[in-house]
């Protein structure tokens, strides 16, 4: 079981991701903004980080994580739309995000990304895939 930190200002997204990640057997902690998330990031195996948030955006959080917790794995998610909106995801990848996902994404994509970046625990089999997209 991994310990995963969700940092997203959208409570409904955190609730959905928390449900999916717990169904996969992971422990989940949450923060609704980047500043609070940085206070919680010690001793986590993975951070799932939104880019667009109030108080401190995801790119700023990612930069701080790379300085202070360089080994923590980070998956960055973004719901930005419009021309060049993927640029922030590209920036996140260049700054060390191990995976990036454009919202809306299929939950199976997130589950696959989490399984890809976390060590495999043979005793833990993922629960049935939730029927939510």
Buried (B, 14 or more C-beta within 10 A) or exposed (E): EBEBBBBBBBEEBBEBBBBBBBBBBBEBBBBBBBBEBBEBBEEBBBBBBBBBBEEBBBBBBBEBBBEEBEEBBBBBBBBBEEEEEBEBBEBBEEBBBBBBBBBEBEBEBBBEBBEEBBEEEEEEEEEEEBEEE
